[in-house]
Amino acid sequence: MDISGPIYYLLIVWAVVTGVFLLLLVWRTLLTSHEGDQIFLDPSQDHMAREQREVVAKIMKLSKPITTTGITAGTLLLVIAGMWIYQGLKNF
């Protein structure tokens, strides 16, 4: 079966969305590796606490885009599979 028409374009969109999703996951993993579980700081190390809060804030900001792109990639994959099966049955 030839992949052309709408399925081809949906595959391109799916590849882009999945690529963004994977990049966001990698970025979150890199940020998480810089996050400490517990830090015991004295007042002279306030800058470390501030950096830690900034890392946690960045990680929290990434959660919605990661969820959105993941759901979008999964939905697109299901739509593509459904269209592919439909075309296969129609041509059968």
Sequence and secondary structure as in RCSB ss.txt:
>XXXX:A:sequence
MDISGPIYYLLIVWAVVTGVFLLLLVWRTLLTSHEGDQIFLDPSQDHMAREQREVVAKIMKLSKPITTTGITAGT
LLLVIAGMWIYQGLKNF
>XXXX:A:secstr
    THHHHHHHHHHHHHHHHHHHHHHHHHHHHT  S     GGGHHHHHHHHHHHHHHHHHHHHHHHHHHHHHH
HHHHHHHHHHHHHHHH 
